[in-house]
Amino acid sequence: MIRLVAFCSYLLCLTNLAYAKPKAEDFLGKWVMIPRESTNIDLFGTVSLDFQSLSEDRVSLTQRWGTTRSRSESFDLELGGASNEFPIDHKAFVSNVFMGLRFAVGEMRSIRANWEKPFRSLHFEERYPILSSQGQKEFFSQSTFSLDEDGTILTWTIQRPTRPADQPLIFKMKREGYREAYMMDMVADWEIDGLLPEQAALITLQGVVNETGPLLYFNYPETWDFRFTDEIAEFYEERKQFTFKKLRSLKQALQTFSDRVDRYIVWDKKERTSLIVAFTLAGLEDAIVVSEDEIPLMEELGLEMIEDYRGRFTGQSDFEIYTWAYEEYWDRCSKDYIVWMGGEHGTRMRPGVADFGMYHECFFSDLSTDAADPDEADEYRLADRLFSEMNEMGMCFGWHSYAKDKERDHVKLASSHVIRVSGLHTLPNMSFNTQVPLTPGFEFLNNHNVEPGKTYAPEKKVYIAAVQTDSLGIGAWTKPGRGEIPYAWQVTKNWLWMGPSMLEMFYSQATPNDLFIGGLSGPGYMYSKAIPSEALPAVIEKSREMMEDLDLNVFEIMDYSEGATVEGNPDLPQSVIDQYYEGMPEVLGFLNGYAPAFTFVNRDGRPMLSYDYYMSPERPAELVHADLVELAAINDTRPYFLLMHVRQWSDISAVKKIFDGLGPAFEIVPLDRFLKMAGAEPTFETYTRPEEQ
């Protein structure tokens, strides 16, 4: 509730600034330069403005160029066109010190200042002599200080008649303290006897300090599943006015945030599960978690120990440990969100999403969800109980344990309780990202390739549409070749609220060849056959709403609730298909599967197609080429519509080379146009899974 009130107050503040009558207070105070949005400043590096007093008739201003090495200039100016005279007492031509120019010390500087728009735009005209290699010359410049509509960004533009008109000096500035954050680099060591204890402590510190605002951000190494932490930070700097100060150690981070964290919990390095339990308590108590190795540092900094799990769980099974945690903490935890801190096991853990779980006061576990494993029956029953006691349409962050069960077990159990899965235990910085709002006025606009009402008649050839699923978070977005061929990207719709500016980055970077589609089966990762039939319409409706918000018109379904990728049954019964068609009347078509599947439907020109090919990143290009040629020979009726799933780690440039070698009988086309043509001239046989299976 505190976080919600704080965020609403922030939005209200922006609203008031945007619509209230401009006033002097909007300008007053210190403004600091946003480096990535400003003209480079030689030597001094930065500039700040400090408006100490301001009215319709007068302004008092200090300009400071640089920080430790600096030069300050103060002006008290009468407005309205009066000539304000100031003696020149320093030679440095501060805005361009590496040009051969200097002020004529002892001469006078004249400034005339006016409001172009009171308390929104202030204009200076300056005249003064300068010295160059050819002697003294009279110099003229104009400065405009313009405040944006929401009162958060001040733009200082300097124009000189001697300078090219298209190269003015422009300094974008924000209020001191506004969107100032800290960044730290994580390293690729997540072993219990390595750096896991320190990095887990940092992630929980992030969960505490980001509670009321985005303050601490981590840059993860290239080996991390989520591959865009550095790109997102750059986007925040370039488009969101963030500036980051670098932190280099746990001690420095704790000292920096000493006013925000004062308590810690000790987990037992001999009992890995104790760390997962500690994450739960850390979120409830705003504490960080440490191993015994960090206790001396905690004592040095004066933090209070509130719990010590050393020896508490010795000899106990995970079921016994989580049962204890359930009895101790479950009643206090969120029933809208839960975390499965799975993935790696044994001596490793990569708890990237722990800060987000803390932010939402989640219960953490890595319980088995395999109903068929008799050795884990107790864990399964407790997992089932946790999901059953959550609110319908809740979210499960994180991922299943690679040592206990399979993806299909985990998603099936969650779906049976109408719980959405956000499947990445390594999803980082979400306590930060969730608090960075969209740029005012930003709209999610997809790159559609189909005009309403237009007919798209296919030729007698093989059409291929390439789709990269597994969402954007672990995909090939930054790899070579994006934009060179039509490509469809499954977008994680829940990022609309989990990390809106992350989605804004992807939409802003998209080329005309990048098409976003919705998935996976629901408003999050779900299995539609496992969802109770009476709940499925609400799930589809929520998906439809998010599709509309994100300008998506293709929806993907994947369901492995009936077994493994190949051995199981990924196909959909007519009753489920009917609900999707009825609940999503606006979509152009549906996709089904992950590996090849066999559900094919065409209804009023809106097809549901299954993947005909799965391109593994390990398969050599020559074999992929041969596979596609053989598929086209077997499916010899033209047109043939070959829907292709490209695994997320494949370079698009490598995919393009394969397509280029197929010859003129093949054509790679945008997915939405592919679906329109397939719906107009279907050459596939209709197939749905029999209801009785």
N, C-alpha and C positions, 0 to 999 in steps of 0.2 A: 504494500500500500504506500509506503514511504517513497519507493522508487516511482510509482505511478503519479503521486502528487507532485514530486519534483519535476518529472518530465512534462506533466500538464502545465505546471507553472512556467517552465521554459517556453512551451508553445504559446502560452498566453502572453508572455513577455514579448515574443516576436510579433504576435498579432497586434498588440498594443502599439509597438513601434511602427508597424507597417501602416496602421490606419489612424493613429493619433495625429493631431496637428503638430508639425515640426516645432521643436523648442530648443533652447540653447543647450540644455543638458544632453541632447543627442550628440553634440559635438564635443562637449567637455571631457577632459580626461586624457590619458596617455594611449597613443596608438602605435603599434609596432608593425614593422614590415613583414609581409608574407613573401619569403624569398622566391618561391617557385612561380609566383604570379607577378613579380616585379622586375624592373630593369636591373641588370647586374651593376653593383657598385664596387668599383676598384678600391682596394686597400681597406676602406672602412667596413665594407661588407654589408652594412645595414644602416637604416635610418629610422628614427622614431619621432613622433610629434606629440607635444604635450600642450593641449589647450587649457590654460589655467583659469582664464575668465573670458566671457564672451557675451555680447549683447547685440542688439541691432545696430549699435553705434560704435562698438569698440571690441577688439580682440587682443588677447595676450597669448603669445605662442612661443614655445621653445622647440627648435629643431636640434636633434642630436644625431650626428653622423658617427657610426661606429659604437663600440662597447668599451672594452678596456683601452683601446687606442681610439680616441674620439675627439670630436670637435663640436661644440655646442654654440648655437646662435639663438638669442632671445629677442623678440620684437613685441612691443606694446603699440598697437596700431589704432589710429582713429579711422573709422570707416566713412564711406560716403564720398570718396574721391579726394580727400585731403592728402597732401604730400607729407609722408612721414620720413624724416631724415635720420640716418644712423651713421656714425663714423665707422670706417672700415679699419679693424684692428688686427686682422690676420690675413696672411697671403693665400692660404690654401683654397683652391677652387674645388670645394668639397664634393660636388656631384660628379666630377670627372677629374680626379687628381692625376691621372696618367696622361692627360692632355697638357700641352705646354702653355698653360694659362695660369695666371695668379691675380688675386685682387690687388688693387693699388692701395696699399696701406697708407692711412692718413687722409684719404679722400672720403667722400660721402656717398652713401647709398640711399636711394629714394624708393619708397614703396607706396603705391596707391592701392587701397583695398576696398572691395565692394561685395555686398551680397548679390549674387545672381538670382538666388532663391533663398530667402531667409532660413537659416539653420539647416539648409540642405546643400547649398553650393556657394563656396566662397572663392572670390577671384582676386589675385594679386597681379599688379604690373610693377616690375622692378627695373630700375635704371642705375647703372654703376660703371665706373671705369675698370677695365682689366688690362693687364700687361701680357703681351705675347712676344714672340721673337722679333716682330716688326714694330714694337713699341706700344704705346698706350692707345686704347680704343674705347669708345663709348659702347656699352653693352646693354641689351634689352632682353628681358625674358618675361614670360607669363606663367603663373601657377594657378591651377584650379584644384580646389579641395572639394570633392563631391561625395556625399553620403548616400549609400544605397537606401532603397525603400524600407528595408527592415531594420536599418540603423546598426548593422553589424560590420559593414565594410566601408572604409574610407579610401577613395582613390585620389591620389595626388599626381597630377599631370603637369609636367614642365615642358613648355614649348619655347623655342628660340628661333627667330627668323634666320639665324645663321645655320640652323640645323635642318636636315631634310624633314619635310612635314610628316612623312610616314614613320619617323623614328624619334618620337618624343620620349622623354623620360617618364615612365609610369611606375608608380609605387603603390601597390595594393596593400592596405593596412587594416589591421583588426585591433579591437580593444585589447589592451594588455590583460592577459589571463584568459582570453577567449580562445577555446580550442587549443590550449597548450597541453601537450601530453608527453609521455615518456615512452621510450622504446628500448627493448633489450633483445639481443640475439640469443636464441636457443641453439644448442648443439646436438649432434646426432649420437647422444649417449643416454639411453633410457634403461640402463641396468640398475638393479637394486644396489649392487656393490660399486656402481659407477656414479653418474651424475643424476640419476632419477630422484634421490632425496632432495637435492638442491632445486632441481627444476620443478618438482611437484610443489615445493614450498613457494616458488615464484608464481606458479599458476594459481595457487590458492590466495597468494597476495593479490594477484590480479582480480580474483573473484571478490575480495574485500574492497579494494580501493575503487573498483569500477561500479560499486553499488549505486552511487548517486551521479555518476557521470563518466564519460570515456576518458580515462587517465593513463592506463598502462596497456601497452600493445607489445606483442612479441613477434619478432621476425624469425620464422622457422627455416631450417636448412632445406636444400634442394631435395633431399631424400624423404621429406615429409609428404604424406599423402595429399594433403591440401596444398597446392603448389603456388598459391597466389598471394601469400602474406606480404611480400615485398611490393607487388604490383598494387595491392589494395592500399598500402601505406602511401605509396606515391600518388595514388588517386586522391586520397584524403588531403595530401599536401597541395596538390594542384587544383582540386575542385572544391574542397571542403574547408579550406583555410586552417588546416591543422599544421602545427609545428611540433616537432618531436625533439626532446633532449635525450641523449643516449645514457643509459645505465649500463654498468659493466660488472656488477657483482650483486649477490644477494644482500650483502651488508649495505652497500650503497642504496639499493632499492628500499630496504627497511628503514634506513635513515631518512631517505627522501619522503617516505610516507609514514613517518613516526607519529604524526597526528591522526592517522586513520586506522592504524592497527596496533593493538596492545596485548593480544592474547594468542596463545598457540596450543596446539594439540600434538602429542607425540605418538607416532605410529611405530609398530614393531617390525623391524627389517626381517625378522625371522618368520613373520606371518604376513605374507604379501596382502592378504585380504583385509588386514587391519588398516591399510592405507585407503582402501575403498570405503570402509566404514568411516574413517576420519574425514573423507570428503563430505559425507552427509552432515556430520556435526559441524564442520567448518562453515558450511552454508547457513546452518541454523544459528551459529554463535558469532559469525563474522570473525573467525580466527584463521590463522594459517596452520598448515600441517608440516611437521618436521620429523626427522628421525633423531635418534639419540646423538648423532654426530653434530647436529646443529644446536643442541641445547646450550653449549657454552656461549654461542653467539646470541641466543635469545636472552640469556642471563646478562650478558654484557650490555645489551640494549634495553634491558629493563622490562621485557615482555613477561606476562603472567601465564604460567601453565594452567590450563583449565581441564585437561584430560591427558592421561598417560595410559596407552594401550599395551605397553611392554608387559609381556607375560599374561595379559588378560585372556588371550585366545589360544594359548599353547595347547596343542594336542586336539583342538576342536576342528570339526569339518566345516566347510563353507556353509552348509545348511545350518549348523548350530550357531555359527558366527552371525549370519544374516537374520536368523530367528531372534537372536539377542538384540540386534540392531533394530529389527522391526518392532519389538516390544518397547525398546527405549525411545525411538525417534519417529516412527511412522506417523503417529498422530499429529506431529508438528510439521510434517513435510507437505509439500504441494501435492494436490491430487490431480492437477492439470499437467504436470511434467514429472518425468522420472528419467534417471540415467542408468544405462547398462554400460558399465565401465569395462568392456570386454576387449576384443582384439587380441593383442599379444598376451602371453601367459608366461608362467614359469618365473624366470628372474627378470623379466622385462615388463614394462607398462608404459603406454604412451597416452597419458590422460589429457589430451588437448582440449576436450570439451568440459573439463571439470569446472572451469571458471563460470561457464554458462549454467551448469547445474547448481553451483553455489548461488548464482544470481537469482535463480528461481526456487531456491531452498528445496532442492530435490533429494529424494532418497536414491542412493547409489547401490548398485549390486552388479554381479556378473553371473547370476544364477543360470543354471541350465534350463532351456526351454524345450528339451527333447523329451516328448511324452513317451517315446518307445524305449528309452534307456532305463532299465530297471535299477541300475546303479545310481542314477540321479533322480529317482522318483520323488524323493523328498524335496529336492531343489525345484523340480518342475511344479510341484503342488504349491510351493511358496511363491514362485514366479507367477503362477496362475492367480493366486490370491492377490498379489500386488496389483496386477493389471485389473482384476475384477473390482478392486476398491478405488480405482481411479475414475475420474469423470469421463464420460463418453466424449470422444473426439480429442482426448488428451494426446500429449506428445511423449514419445520415448526417444531421448537423445542418446547418442553413443552407438555401440555395436555389440553383437553377441560375442562370447568368448570363443576363440578359435579352438580351445582345448575341450570344450564341453558340448557344443551343439553346432548346428549349421544355420546359415542365414535363413533358409526356408522354415526351420523350426521357430526361430525367433519372430519372424514377421507374421507367420501363421497365428501364433498365440496372441500377439499384440492385436492383429486384425480381428480375431474372434471376440475381442472385447472393445472393438471400435477404437483402438489406439493407433495413432499415426506414428510411423518410425522415421526419424531423421538419422539415417544410417552412416555415421562417421564418428568414431570415438576420437579421431584426431582433428575434428573440426575446431579450429583455434580462434581465439580472440572474440568470441561471440558476446561476452559481456560488454565489450567495447563496441563491436559492430552494431549491435541491436539498438544502441543509443545515438547512432549517427543518422539523422533523418535525411530524407530525399532533399535535393536542391529545390527550393521553392519554384513551383511551376513545372517541375519535371514530369513528363508523361512517358509511360512505357509504350514504345511504338516498335512493333515487329516489322521485319522486312518481308512483307507479303509479296507473293508472285502471282496471285490470282485476282483478277478483276471481277467483281460481282456481276453476274449476268452474262459473262463472256464464256463462249464454248471453247474447250481445248480438245481438239481432235488429235489422237495419237497417230503416228505413222506406223508402218510395218517394220518395227525395230525392237530392240531390247532396251527398255528404260530402267535405269538404276537410280535409286535414291539412297543416299548414305546418311545414317543417323548415328550420332555419338551419344550414348546414354550414360548411366551412372552419374548423372548431373554434371554441372560445371566444376564442382569442387575438386575432383581428381582427374580432370580431363585434359585434353590436348589443346586447350584454348590458346596457350602461349607458345605452342610448338610451331615449327615452320609450316608454311603453306596455307594457313587460315585465310580465307577470302579468295583463294585461287579457283575453287570449285564450289558448287552448291553443297551446303552441309547443313544438317539439322542437329540442334543441340537440345537435349532434355534439360529444362530449367527446373530448379528446385523451388517450387511455388511458395513454400513456407518462408523462404528468404525475404518475401515481401514484408514480413514483420520481424523475422529473426535478424536480418541484416539488409535493410532496404537499400543502403548505399552501395553494398556489394553488387546487388542486382543492377543498380544504376550504372555501375562501372561496366558490367558486361554489355548492357544495352547500348551504352555510349560508345563502346569499342567495336560493336558489331559492324561488319561490312555488309553490302547488299547481298552477298552470298550466304550470310549466316541467318538461319531461320530458327527461332526458338519454338519448342513444343512443350506441352504439359505432360506430367506424369508424377507418380507412377501408380496407376490404378485408382488413386484417391488424392486428397489434399495432403500429400505426404506419401511415403512408401507403404502400401497396403496390398493385401491379397483379396480381391473382390469375392472369390468363392468361399473364403473363410469368414467374411463379414456376415453377420446375421442378416437374412434377406430383408427383414423389416427395417434394418438400419441403413441398407445400401442406398436408398434414394437420398437420404440426408447427406451421405458421404459424397455422392455424385453432385448434389446441389452445391456443396461447399467447394468442390473442385471447379464447377462451372463458374462460380463467383470469382475465384482466383484466376481462372483462365481469362475472364473478362477484364480484370484489373491489369493483367500482364499482356493483353493483346495477343492471346494465343488462340489458334483455331484448329490445332491437331492435338489429339490426346492419345497417350500411350498406356497400355495395360500390360502387366506382367503378373503371372500367378503361378507360383510353385508350391501351392498348398497341397498338391497331390503328388509330391515326389520330386526327384532330382531333375536337373535341366534336361537330360536326354531320356533317362529311364522313366521319368514321371509323366504326368499329363498336364501340359501347359495350356490346353485348349479350354475354351469357354462354353458353357451351356447356353442355350437359347434364352433362358430366363434372365441371365446376367446381361447378355448382349442387348436384350430388349430394354433393360433399365438404362443402360448407357445411351442408347439411341434416343430414348424418351427424355432422359434428363439433360442431354447435351444437344439440343436441336441446332445450335449454331455451328458446331464443328464441321470441318470439311471431311474428316475421316478419322479412323482409329487405327492404331498399331497394336500388335500383340506379340508378346514373347520376349526373349533375350537371345537364346540360341533359337534355331529354327522351330517354328510351331506350325499348326495346320488349321487354325481358325480363319475362314475366309467368308465374308458376307458382303453383299452390296444392297443397299437400301436407299432408294430414291437418289442414286448417284453418289451416295456417301459410303465409301467402302470401309470395311474393317479387314486389314491385311496383316498377316503374320510375316515375320522375318523368314526369308528364303535362304539367307546366308549370314553366318557369324564370322567376322574377320578377326581372328586371334592375332595379337601383336607378335606372337612367336612364329606364326606361319610364314615361311619364305614367300616373297612376292611372286616368284614364278609358279608356286603352287596355288596361290590365290587366283592368279590369272587363269590357270588351267581349270580350277574349280568353277569359275564364273563362265568360262567358255563351255564347259560340260553342262552346267545348269541350263544354259541357253539352248544347247543342242537337245536336251531332254524335254524342255518346255518349248517345243518348236512352233507353237502357234504365235503369230505376231499380231498385235504387240504383246510382248511379255514384260510383266512388271515385276522386277526383282528388287525386293526390299532388303537392304543390307545393313546389319548392325556392325558398326566399327567399334571395337573395344577401345576403352578410353585412353590408353597410352599410345595409340598409334599416331604417328606423324601424318598430318594431312598431305604433306608433300609426297610421302611414300604412297598414300592412297591414290593421289593424282597420277603418279607414274604408272600405276597398275591400270587405271582407267584409260590413260593415253595410249596404252598398248593394246587395247581391245579392238580398235578399229571402228570404222564408220557405222557398223551395224549396231553398235552400242551407243547410248547417250546417257550421260549423267545429268539429271534434272533436279530442280528444287522439289522438296518433298510435297509441298502443298499442290504444285502443278501435277506432280506424279499421281497424287490421289485423285485429282479432278479427272485426269485422263483415264485412270483405272476405273473410276466410277462411270465414266461415259462409255467405255468399251471394255467391260470386264471379260478377261479370257481365263480367269481362275474358276475353279469349281467351288461352289458354296459348300462349306463344311462347318459344323458346330459340334461340340461334344454332346453326346447323348445325355439327357437329363439323369438317367438312372445311375450313371457312373459316380 
